[in-house]
């Protein structure tokens, strides 16, 4: 059974890797035909066929679920159009700098011809045009509202090593996003009573209670307590995640299986303890079974309160399977319990395999079961407990290593030490106190929990100063080999050759990323929405040409896209950061990049920014690749002019091939370039000026450049209307092939002696949910 469930899981994973959604019915029929013989005959060949059948069934199951979910979509014709919707606030709202965001269940639409999905995500902005009209009202889960909205289909930035926002939306069944329009919204009902909405209202009440009793300005760790009780990880300040990542304690700051188990065990023990003291109850049901049922109910309640994340689901399903076996009088092996929990998770949520938490959760528990008898020995008393603790720490750390390197490209060297204190403190002190404070909203209880958390944070901040092992993301096959090496290292003591497993782990630990050849340049135009972020790599050097836009007061492209991409490549040092001009869609990520990376030289046209100015005529050569700044001229800085006119224009030449990066120059700047370099602007690739605005890309300039490839860095459904159709037509008339980051994701240009090679991330790593 366990191998069949594993085959089913691999089938589910296989479907999620598909570029197009296949015909799932054929796979279902094939799976049934292969599985049915196993019901009658018992031999190895039939079992092998049954495993193949389970793989096909898993593939078909995930395909069927995806087909149903994708059918509920926003019609492309209704993107960007005003639609009136009536529905219910479906979850916790999340405040940001100038508004709030929430999930919304749609019950009716006007006009009736509009095709709108059942669940959408809305942003309600404060103070746009009319402060009173747009003043943000508190929105509570379960409330019924009428909104006029503008929607768009699911879309996220697509970059190597980046977060797949579209997959996340698909898993949560959010099939469109948008914002509330000026038409006055109307609250129609204070509460629509359904179980899901009632639970979300309870979560909101707990969060509001914590905010009232522990004001953020005086209680910096209050967000951690909120996350531990209701699973709202966005309540935790972004800077704290850096500390948790560096100490390997991130898993403790969300609702983990350990927390659910602890709550279940506590309630189970209390019920069992009281049950034994009432003979009439014991005669009806043994105290042990009563305690087990109470533990399951407590685990279910906590998992629902916490948002029902995968680790909580896994623990809940394991408890339910174990409880069912015990109540039936059957003894079920722990590995079979884990396999059944895996099956239930994938039946409910076939997209769970896309989340790192899924692999970390099941991987860690599976590894602990795998070494189940490793603690057998002669140790007694405290030595046995110390040995058990050491074994758990060693197994959990080693088992998570390949996954952490593949997904996050780092692991904490101090993790065992940090977890040695953090696990018992969080699990047995902070979390119980926080839960008690949710039930009894009394300040001393929450104040004590916050104080204990404050003491723990002093220790974790010290641990965070220790080094973190960072490497480029290993290829998938290398991570799988590392997982096999972990299995060999965790074989029972006494078996020869366990040390050989390290030879399978070490390549992932000391791996290196592929580099450009000497005299070759790789230029990545990242997908950052409406803005520009470009990474230029030579054999031994890295240049960032604009660090991307500022998204809000809380986030920017440097933090969310550029730094994760460079860490994905294993790069922590940048030789030059060039900030082309002061507009925030180009310069917004500067602070994050400089804080996270070792930046060598800074060049910009931004008045007041430290570093050197970029001035026409600056030249340098890295690893056989020539760089030259073509604009602005030195005298341009003495004129009070629009920032776009000071945009740094950079030419990169490798192997006789050229790319011209133009930032936001406009027609006068193009004319100046033509005057300064009448016969020197030729390039094979052009970064389209000003995102395809009609203020740029004059015919004379395009003729002088003569690029066969043109790349447009632009946001999906740009509010500025970029790129303008007439500008795109002008480029196409010049013979240029058009690449767009909103359509193609990150675009890579390879300049070398042989040719110019172009590739797009959405094409190289296509998934069936892209654009749907």
C-alpha positions in Angstrom: 0.0 0.0 0.0 2.7 2.5 0.9 4.5 2.1 -2.4 1.2 2.5 -4.3 0.5 5.7 -2.4 4.0 6.9 -3.2 3.4 6.2 -6.9 0.1 8.1 -6.7 2.0 11.1 -5.2 4.6 11.0 -8.0 1.7 11.0 -10.5 0.3 14.1 -8.9 3.7 15.8 -9.0 4.1 14.8 -12.6 0.9 16.5 -13.6 2.0 19.7 -11.9 5.1 19.8 -14.1 3.1 19.7 -17.3 3.2 22.7 -19.8 -0.3 21.9 -21.0 -3.2 20.2 -19.2 -3.4 16.7 -20.7 -6.5 14.6 -21.3 -6.9 13.2 -17.8 -9.7 10.7 -18.7 -7.3 8.5 -20.7 -4.9 8.4 -17.8 -7.7 7.4 -15.4 -8.8 4.5 -17.6 -5.2 3.3 -18.0 -4.7 3.5 -14.3 -7.8 1.5 -13.5 -6.9 -1.2 -16.0 -3.5 -1.6 -14.4 -4.7 -1.5 -10.8 -7.7 -4.0 -11.1 -5.6 -7.2 -11.7 -3.9 -6.5 -8.3 -7.2 -7.1 -6.6 -7.1 -10.7 -7.8 -3.5 -11.8 -8.3 -0.6 -11.4 -5.9 2.9 -11.5 -7.5 5.7 -9.0 -8.1 4.8 -8.3 -11.8 1.2 -7.5 -10.9 2.3 -5.3 -8.0 4.6 -3.4 -10.4 1.7 -2.9 -12.8 -0.4 -1.7 -9.8 2.2 0.9 -9.0 2.2 2.2 -12.6 -1.6 2.3 -12.4 -1.5 4.3 -9.2 0.9 6.7 -10.9 -1.6 7.1 -13.7 -4.5 7.6 -11.3 -2.5 10.3 -9.4 -1.8 12.0 -12.7 -5.5 11.8 -13.7 -6.8 12.9 -10.3 -4.6 16.0 -10.3 -5.6 16.7 -14.0 -9.3 16.4 -13.2 -9.0 18.7 -10.3 -7.1 21.2 -12.3 -9.6 21.0 -15.2 -12.4 21.9 -12.8 -10.5 24.7 -11.2 -9.4 26.3 -14.4 -12.9 26.2 -15.8 -13.9 28.8 -13.2 -12.1 31.8 -14.8 -12.4 35.5 -15.7 -13.2 35.9 -19.3 -10.4 37.9 -21.0 -13.0 40.3 -22.4 -13.9 41.4 -18.9 -10.4 42.3 -17.8 -10.1 46.0 -16.8 -13.8 46.7 -17.1 -16.1 47.9 -14.3 -18.2 45.0 -12.9 -20.6 45.2 -9.9 -20.2 42.2 -7.6 -22.1 41.1 -4.5 -20.5 38.6 -2.2 -18.9 37.8 1.1 -15.5 38.7 2.6 -14.0 35.2 2.7 -10.9 35.5 4.9 -8.7 37.7 7.0 -8.0 41.1 5.4 -4.4 42.2 5.2 -3.6 45.9 5.6 -0.8 47.5 3.6 0.5 51.0 3.4 -2.4 52.6 1.7 -5.2 50.1 1.8 -6.3 46.6 2.6 -6.5 43.3 0.7 -8.9 40.4 1.1 -10.4 37.3 -0.6 -14.0 37.7 -1.7 -16.6 35.1 -2.6 -18.8 36.3 -5.5 -22.5 35.4 -5.3 -23.9 37.7 -8.1 -22.6 39.9 -10.9 -23.9 42.8 -12.9 -24.1 42.9 -15.8 -25.2 39.3 -16.0 -23.2 38.7 -19.2 -19.9 39.2 -17.2 -18.0 36.0 -16.6 -16.4 36.3 -13.1 -15.0 33.4 -11.0 -16.5 32.5 -7.7 -13.5 33.6 -5.6 -11.4 36.7 -6.3 -8.8 38.8 -4.4 -9.6 42.5 -4.0 -7.5 45.5 -3.0 -9.2 48.4 -1.5 -7.1 51.5 -1.7 -7.4 54.5 0.7 -7.4 58.1 -0.3 -7.4 57.9 -4.1 -8.8 61.1 -5.6 -11.5 61.6 -2.9 -10.4 61.0 0.7 -13.9 60.6 2.0 -15.2 58.4 -0.8 -12.2 56.1 -0.7 -11.7 56.1 3.1 -11.0 52.5 4.0 -13.7 50.9 6.1 -12.9 47.9 8.3 -13.9 44.8 6.4 -14.6 41.6 8.5 -14.8 38.0 7.4 -18.4 37.0 6.8 -19.7 40.4 5.8 -21.7 40.8 2.6 -20.8 43.7 0.4 -21.6 45.3 -3.0 -18.5 46.5 -4.8 -17.7 47.9 -8.2 -14.4 46.4 -9.2 -12.0 46.0 -12.0 -10.4 42.6 -12.4 -7.6 40.9 -14.2 -6.7 37.2 -14.7 -4.1 35.6 -12.4 -0.7 36.9 -13.2 2.6 37.0 -11.3 6.2 37.7 -12.0 8.0 34.8 -13.7 11.7 34.5 -12.9 14.2 31.7 -12.3 14.3 30.9 -8.6 11.3 33.2 -8.0 8.0 32.6 -6.2 5.3 31.3 -8.5 2.4 33.6 -7.5 0.1 32.1 -10.2 0.5 28.6 -8.7 -0.2 30.0 -5.3 -3.4 31.6 -6.5 -4.5 28.4 -8.2 -4.0 26.3 -5.0 -6.1 28.8 -3.0 -8.7 28.8 -5.8 -8.3 32.6 -6.4 -9.1 32.9 -10.1 -8.9 36.7 -10.5 -7.6 39.8 -8.7 -8.5 43.4 -8.9 -9.4 46.6 -6.9 -12.4 48.4 -5.6 -13.6 51.3 -7.8 -14.8 54.7 -6.7 -18.5 53.9 -6.8 -19.5 53.9 -3.1 -19.3 50.3 -1.7 -22.2 49.1 0.4 -22.3 46.7 3.3 -25.4 44.5 2.8 -25.1 42.2 5.8 -23.0 42.1 9.0 -22.6 38.3 8.9 -23.4 35.5 6.5 -23.5 32.4 8.7 -21.5 29.6 7.1 -19.0 27.4 9.0 -16.0 28.7 6.9 -16.9 32.4 7.4 -17.6 31.8 11.1 -14.1 30.3 11.6 -12.5 33.3 9.7 -14.5 35.7 11.9 -13.1 33.9 14.9 -9.6 34.2 13.6 -10.2 38.0 13.0 -11.5 38.4 16.5 -8.4 36.7 18.0 -6.1 38.9 15.9 -8.0 42.1 16.9 -7.8 41.0 20.6 -4.1 40.6 20.3 -3.7 44.0 18.6 -5.7 45.6 21.4 -3.8 44.0 24.2 -0.4 44.1 22.6 0.0 47.3 20.6 2.7 46.9 18.0 4.6 50.0 18.9 5.4 48.6 22.4 5.3 44.9 21.6 7.5 44.0 18.5 7.0 40.3 18.9 3.2 40.4 19.0 3.0 39.4 15.3 4.8 36.1 16.2 2.1 35.3 18.8 -0.6 36.0 16.2 1.1 33.7 13.7 1.4 30.9 16.3 -2.3 31.1 17.2 -4.1 31.8 13.9 -1.4 31.0 11.3 -1.3 34.6 10.0 2.3 34.8 8.9 1.9 38.2 7.4 1.5 39.5 10.9 5.3 39.0 11.4 7.5 41.9 10.4 9.5 41.2 7.3 12.9 41.8 9.1 12.1 39.1 11.6 12.0 36.5 8.8 15.6 37.2 8.1 16.5 36.2 11.6 14.3 33.1 11.5 15.8 32.1 8.1 19.4 32.5 9.3 18.7 30.5 12.4 16.7 27.7 10.8 13.7 28.4 13.0 11.2 29.5 10.3 9.2 26.3 10.8 8.5 27.2 14.4 6.9 30.6 13.5 4.1 29.0 11.6 1.6 26.4 12.6 3.8 23.3 12.4 2.9 19.7 13.1 4.7 19.9 16.4 2.4 22.6 17.6 -0.7 20.7 16.5 0.6 17.6 18.2 1.4 19.5 21.4 -2.1 20.9 21.6 -3.7 17.6 20.8 -1.6 15.8 23.4 -2.5 18.4 26.1 -6.2 18.2 25.5 -6.1 14.4 25.2 -4.3 14.1 28.5 -6.7 16.5 30.3 -9.8 14.6 29.0 -8.2 11.2 29.8 -7.2 12.4 33.3 -10.7 13.6 34.1 -12.4 10.6 32.4 -10.7 8.1 34.6 -12.2 9.7 37.6 -15.8 9.2 36.5 -16.6 5.4 36.6 -19.8 5.7 34.6 -17.9 7.3 31.8 -15.1 4.7 31.9 -17.7 1.9 31.6 -19.1 3.4 28.5 -15.7 4.2 26.8 -12.2 3.6 28.0 -10.3 6.7 29.1 -7.6 6.1 26.6 -10.0 6.2 23.7 -11.8 9.2 25.1 -8.5 11.0 25.3 -7.7 10.1 21.8 -11.0 11.4 20.5 -10.5 14.7 22.4 -7.0 15.0 21.0 -8.4 14.6 17.4 -11.1 17.2 18.1 -8.5 19.6 19.5 -6.2 19.0 16.6 -9.0 19.7 14.2 -10.0 22.9 16.0 -6.5 24.2 16.1 -5.8 23.3 12.4 -9.0 25.2 11.4 -8.1 28.2 13.5 -4.6 28.2 12.0 -5.8 28.3 8.4 -5.4 24.6 7.6 -1.9 24.8 6.3 -0.2 21.6 4.9 1.9 20.8 8.1 -1.3 21.1 10.2 -3.2 19.0 7.7 -0.5 16.3 7.7 -0.5 16.0 11.5 -4.3 16.1 11.7 -4.7 13.3 9.2 -2.1 11.2 10.9 -3.9 11.6 14.2 -7.2 10.7 12.6 -5.8 7.6 10.9 -4.1 6.5 14.1 -7.3 7.1 16.1 -9.4 5.1 13.6 -7.0 2.2 13.8 -7.0 2.3 17.6 -10.8 2.6 17.9 -11.1 -0.4 15.5 -8.6 -2.4 17.5 -6.1 -2.6 14.7 -2.4 -1.8 15.0 -1.2 0.4 12.1 2.5 0.9 11.4 3.6 4.6 11.7 4.9 4.5 8.1 1.5 3.4 6.9 -0.1 6.2 8.9 2.2 8.7 7.2 1.4 7.3 3.8 -2.4 7.5 4.4 -1.9 11.1 5.6 0.0 11.8 2.4 -2.9 10.3 0.3 -5.5 12.4 2.1 -3.5 15.6 1.7 -3.2 15.0 -2.1 -6.8 14.1 -2.5 -7.9 17.3 -0.9 -5.1 19.5 -2.3 -3.1 18.1 -5.3 -1.2 21.4 -5.6 0.3 20.9 -2.1 3.4 19.3 -3.9 4.3 22.8 -5.2 4.9 24.1 -1.7 8.3 23.8 0.1 6.5 23.2 3.4 4.9 20.0 2.0 8.4 18.5 1.3 9.9 19.7 4.5 7.0 18.4 6.6 6.7 15.0 5.1 10.4 14.6 4.6 11.2 15.3 8.2 8.6 13.0 9.6 9.4 10.3 7.1 13.1 10.5 8.0 12.3 10.2 11.7 10.2 7.1 11.1 13.0 5.8 8.9 15.5 5.9 11.8 12.8 4.8 14.3 15.0 2.3 16.1 18.2 4.4 16.0 17.8 5.3 19.6 18.0 1.7 20.9 21.1 1.3 23.0 22.4 1.0 26.5 21.8 4.6 27.5 19.6 5.1 30.5 17.7 8.0 32.2 18.9 11.5 31.2 21.4 10.0 28.8 18.6 8.3 26.8 16.7 11.6 26.6 19.9 13.4 25.5 20.6 10.7 22.9 17.0 10.9 21.6 17.1 14.7 21.3 20.4 14.5 19.5 19.1 11.9 17.1 16.0 14.0 16.3 18.1 17.1 15.7 20.5 15.3 13.5 17.8 13.5 11.4 15.7 16.6 10.9 18.7 18.7 9.9 20.1 16.2 7.5 16.7 15.3 6.0 15.8 18.9 5.2 19.2 19.7 3.7 18.6 18.8 0.0 15.2 20.6 0.1 16.6 23.7 1.7 19.4 23.9 -0.9 17.0 23.3 -3.8 14.3 25.8 -2.7 16.1 28.4 -0.6 19.8 27.9 -1.7 20.9 28.1 2.0 20.8 26.4 5.3 21.7 27.6 8.8 24.9 26.2 10.4 23.6 27.2 13.8 20.2 25.6 13.3 20.7 22.7 15.7 21.7 25.0 18.5 19.0 27.5 17.8 16.3 24.8 17.6 17.6 23.2 20.8 16.3 26.1 22.8 13.6 27.5 20.4 11.6 24.2 20.0 10.8 23.7 23.7 10.3 27.3 24.4 8.0 28.0 21.5 6.1 24.6 21.7 5.7 24.3 25.5 5.7 27.9 26.8 5.0 30.6 24.2 2.3 28.7 22.1 0.3 27.4 25.1 0.3 30.9 26.7 -0.7 32.5 23.4 -3.5 30.0 22.9 -4.6 30.6 26.5 -4.5 34.3 25.8 -6.8 33.8 22.8 -9.3 32.0 25.0 -9.0 34.3 28.0 -8.1 37.7 26.6 -6.2 38.9 29.7 -3.1 41.1 29.3 -0.9 39.3 31.9 -1.2 36.0 30.0 -0.2 37.6 26.6 2.3 39.9 28.3 4.1 36.8 29.8 4.1 35.1 26.4 5.5 38.2 24.8 8.2 38.5 27.4 9.3 34.9 27.0 9.4 35.5 23.2 11.5 38.6 23.8 14.1 36.6 25.8 14.2 34.0 23.1 14.7 36.6 20.4 17.8 37.8 22.2 19.2 34.4 21.8 18.1 34.0 18.2 19.5 37.4 17.2 22.8 36.3 18.5 22.5 33.0 16.6 21.6 35.0 13.4 25.1 36.6 13.5 26.6 33.2 12.7 27.4 32.4 9.1 24.8 30.8 6.8 25.9 28.3 4.1 24.8 29.6 0.7 25.2 27.8 -2.6 23.7 28.1 -6.1 20.4 26.2 -6.5 21.5 22.6 -7.4 19.9 20.9 -10.4 16.9 18.7 -9.5 18.9 15.5 -10.2 21.6 16.6 -7.8 19.0 17.3 -5.1 17.5 13.9 -5.6 21.0 12.4 -5.3 21.4 14.3 -2.1 18.2 12.9 -0.8 19.4 9.4 -1.6 22.6 10.2 0.2 20.6 11.2 3.3 18.9 7.9 3.2 22.2 6.0 3.1 23.6 8.1 5.9 20.6 7.4 8.1 20.8 3.6 7.7 20.9 1.7 11.0 24.2 1.8 12.9 26.5 -1.1 12.2 25.7 -1.4 8.5 28.9 -0.8 6.5 29.2 2.0 3.9 26.9 4.6 5.6 29.6 7.2 5.1 29.3 6.7 1.3 26.1 8.7 1.5 28.1 11.9 2.1 29.6 11.6 -1.4 26.1 12.0 -2.8 25.3 15.0 -0.5 28.6 16.9 -1.0 28.1 17.9 -4.7 24.9 19.8 -3.7 26.7 21.5 -0.8 29.7 22.6 -2.9 27.9 23.0 -6.3 28.6 25.9 -8.6 26.4 27.6 -11.2 27.1 27.7 -14.9 29.1 30.8 -15.9 29.5 32.6 -19.2 32.6 31.7 -21.2 35.4 34.2 -21.6 34.3 37.0 -23.9 30.6 36.1 -23.5 27.9 38.1 -21.7 24.6 36.9 -20.3 22.0 39.6 -19.8 18.8 38.8 -17.9 15.9 41.2 -18.1 13.9 40.2 -15.1 10.1 40.2 -14.8 9.5 42.9 -12.2 6.2 44.3 -13.4 6.1 47.9 -14.5 9.7 48.8 -14.1 13.2 47.6 -15.0 15.7 45.3 -13.4 18.5 43.7 -15.4 21.5 41.5 -14.4 24.5 41.4 -16.7 27.0 38.6 -16.1 30.5 38.0 -17.5 32.9 35.2 -16.6 33.8 36.7 -13.2 31.8 39.9 -12.9 28.2 41.0 -12.2 26.5 44.3 -13.0 22.9 45.2 -12.0 21.4 47.7 -14.5 18.5 49.1 -12.4 17.3 47.2 -9.3 13.6 47.4 -10.1 10.5 49.2 -8.9 9.2 50.1 -5.4 6.0 48.2 -5.0 4.9 49.7 -1.7 6.2 51.0 1.6 6.7 47.3 2.6 8.3 45.8 -0.5 10.3 46.4 -3.7 11.7 44.4 -6.6 15.2 44.3 -5.1 13.9 42.4 -2.1 11.4 40.2 -3.9 13.0 39.5 -7.3 16.6 40.7 -7.8 18.2 39.4 -4.6 16.4 36.0 -4.7 17.5 35.6 -8.3 21.2 36.3 -7.5 21.0 33.9 -4.6 19.5 31.3 -6.9 22.7 31.8 -9.0 24.9 31.7 -5.9 26.0 35.3 -6.3 26.4 37.5 -3.2 28.8 40.1 -4.6 27.9 42.7 -7.3 30.8 44.5 -9.0 28.6 47.4 -10.1 25.1 48.7 -9.5 24.0 51.2 -12.1 20.8 53.1 -11.1 19.9 54.8 -14.4 17.6 57.6 -13.0 15.6 58.5 -10.0 12.1 57.2 -11.0 11.0 54.6 -8.5 10.1 52.1 -11.2 13.8 51.9 -11.8 15.5 52.9 -8.6 13.0 51.5 -6.0 15.0 48.4 -5.2 18.3 50.1 -4.5 18.2 50.0 -0.7 17.3 46.3 -0.6 20.0 45.3 -3.0 22.7 47.3 -1.1 21.5 45.9 2.2 21.5 42.3 1.1 24.5 42.1 -1.3 28.1 43.2 -1.3 28.0 46.0 -3.8 31.3 47.2 -5.2 30.8 50.3 -7.4 27.7 52.4 -7.6 27.0 54.6 -10.6 23.8 56.6 -11.2 22.3 59.8 -12.6 20.4 60.4 -9.4 21.5 63.7 -7.8 22.4 63.2 -4.2 23.0 59.5 -4.4 26.4 58.4 -3.3 28.8 56.8 -5.8 29.9 58.1 -9.2 27.8 59.7 -11.9 27.3 57.8 -15.1 28.7 60.0 -17.9 28.9 59.4 -21.7 32.4 58.1 -22.6 33.0 55.9 -19.6 34.4 52.5 -20.8 35.7 49.4 -19.1 36.3 45.7 -20.0 35.4 42.7 -17.9 36.5 39.2 -19.0 36.7 40.2 -22.7 33.3 42.0 -22.7 33.3 45.7 -23.4 31.0 48.2 -21.6 30.4 51.8 -22.6 28.1 54.5 -21.2 26.6 56.5 -24.1 24.3 58.9 -22.2 23.9 61.4 -20.5 26.7 63.8 -21.4 28.5 65.5 -18.5 26.9 68.9 -19.2 23.4 67.5 -18.9 23.8 67.5 -15.1 24.0 71.2 -15.0 20.5 71.6 -16.6 17.3 71.3 -14.6 15.6 68.6 -16.7 13.2 65.7 -16.5 14.8 62.6 -14.9 14.1 60.5 -17.9 16.5 62.7 -19.9 19.3 61.7 -17.5 18.8 58.0 -18.0 22.1 56.1 -18.2 22.4 54.3 -21.6 24.7 51.4 -21.6 26.2 49.4 -24.5 27.5 45.9 -24.0 29.6 44.2 -26.6 30.8 40.6 -26.6 32.3 38.7 -29.5 31.3 41.4 -31.9 27.6 41.3 -30.8 26.0 44.2 -29.1 23.1 45.1 -26.9 21.9 48.6 -26.2 20.2 49.2 -22.8 18.3 52.5 -23.0 16.3 52.8 -19.7 13.7 55.6 -20.1 15.3 57.9 -22.7 12.8 59.9 -24.8 12.8 61.3 -28.4 15.2 64.3 -27.6 17.7 62.0 -26.0 17.5 59.6 -29.0 18.2 62.6 -31.2 21.2 63.6 -29.0 22.6 60.0 -29.3 22.2 60.1 -33.1 24.1 63.4 -33.1 26.9 62.1 -30.8 27.2 58.7 -32.4 26.0 59.1 -36.0 27.3 55.7 -37.1 27.9 54.0 -33.7 24.5 52.9 -32.4 24.2 49.6 -34.2 23.1 46.8 -31.9 21.8 43.2 -32.3 19.5 43.6 -29.3 17.7 46.7 -28.0 16.1 47.2 -24.6 13.1 49.2 -25.8 13.2 52.8 -24.5 10.8 53.8 -21.8 8.8 50.5 -21.8 7.4 51.1 -25.3 6.1 54.6 -24.6 5.1 56.8 -27.5 7.6 59.4 -26.3 10.5 57.2 -27.5 11.5 54.8 -30.3 11.6 57.4 -33.1 12.0 55.9 -36.6 15.4 57.5 -37.1 16.7 56.0 -33.8 15.4 52.5 -34.6 16.9 52.7 -38.1 20.3 53.6 -36.6 20.2 50.8 -34.1 18.9 48.2 -36.5 18.2 45.6 -33.8 16.8 42.2 -34.8 15.6 41.6 -31.2 13.7 44.1 -29.0 12.9 43.5 -25.3 10.1 45.4 -23.6 10.2 45.5 -19.7 6.6 46.1 -18.9 3.9 45.2 -16.4 0.9 43.1 -17.1 -1.9 45.3 -18.2 0.2 48.4 -17.6 -1.8 51.3 -16.2 0.2 53.5 -18.6 -0.9 51.5 -21.6 2.7 50.4 -22.3 3.8 49.3 -24.8 1.9 51.5 -27.2 0.6 49.5 -30.2 2.0 52.0 -32.7 5.4 51.8 -31.1 5.4 48.0 -31.3 4.3 48.1 -34.9 7.2 50.5 -35.6 9.7 48.0 -34.2 8.2 45.1 -36.1 8.3 47.2 -39.3 12.0 47.5 -38.7 12.3 43.7 -38.6 12.6 43.3 -34.8 11.3 40.3 -33.0 9.4 41.4 -29.9 10.0 40.0 -26.4 7.8 41.2 -23.5 8.4 40.5 -19.8 4.6 40.5 -19.0 4.0 37.8 -21.6 7.4 35.9 -21.7 8.6 36.4 -18.1 12.3 36.9 -17.6 14.2 37.2 -20.9 17.8 36.1 -21.2 20.1 37.4 -23.9 23.4 35.6 -24.6 26.0 37.7 -26.5 29.0 35.7 -27.9 31.1 35.1 -30.9 28.8 32.6 -32.5 25.5 34.4 -32.4 22.9 36.1 -30.2 20.7 33.6 -28.3 17.4 34.6 -26.8 15.2 32.7 -24.4 12.2 33.4 -22.2 11.4 31.8 -18.8 7.7 31.3 -19.4 8.6 29.3 -22.5 11.5 27.4 -21.0 9.5 26.4 -17.9 5.9 26.4 -19.1 3.2 25.3 -16.7 -0.4 24.6 -17.6 -1.7 27.4 -15.4 0.3 30.2 -17.0 -2.0 32.8 -18.5 -5.1 31.0 -17.2 
